[in-house]
Amino acid sequence: MSEILYWLSQNLVDVPEGDDWLSDQERITLAGLRFAKRRNDWLLGRWTVKQAIRSYLQKDLSLSSLEIRVADNGAPGAFRDNQPGIVSISISHSNNRSLCAVGPPDHAIGCDLEQLEIREESIVADYFTPEEISLCRSTLESEKTLTINLIWSAKESSLKILREGLRRDTRSIRIDPDFKRQESDWSRWTGYCLETSTIFYGWWRNREGFVYTLGSRNPTFSPKQIMLLR
């Protein structure tokens, strides 16, 4: 049965100046972040995911009652009043923009956001499968930057679904992107775990200089943007 991937994107300017929306533990964590970029990325990610959870659940929750914790494997988890398992989440950010995916508890999802930029050829040679390398080499020069960033982003989303991140060899995941627009402004991609034969079902879009990818272990309808509660 197909499901829907819900998503929300925010910019750094959307993050309020105060910290009353953070939990007590999150304030402690924030105080330990020394570098401005790390602090900004951390705040942007948590602001986005808390807004997404509140709107996804359609509940006027206190944002400080929500806490985003990172598990030993690096995957984020959402807690409400210290209780886990309220939703499944995935978070990404790039160049002062964030992306969050939200789904039902225990629903394996992943998302990634990449700014469209020219990448070194070595990233293709060192981190892509032979099929992906062949695709990049056969792509028109005008589309090569998009293709490379898309494959990389879909790999990141797949590794987040597995809750392993970049600890795993990126060549263990093969991405097959579909460049035909399917629904709205989203197109499909499929990922294959070469070690376990697991299939990942994903969607991607190219908008305002960024590639967005979202994925799941299950087939899904095209992603639906979360409308913020007012």
Buried (B, 14 or more C-beta within 10 A) or exposed (E): EEBEBBBBBBEBEBBEEEEEBBBEEBEEBBEEBEEEEEBBBBBBBBBBBBBBBBBBBEEEBEBBBBBBBEEEEEBBBBBBEEEEEBBBBBBBBBEBBBBBBBBEEEBBBBBBBBEBEEBEEEBBEEBBBEEBBEBBEEBEEEEBBBBBBBBBBBBBBBBBBBBBEEEBEBBBBBBBBEBEEEEEEBBBBBBBBEEEEBEBBBBBBBEEEBBBBBBBBBEBEBBEEBEEEE
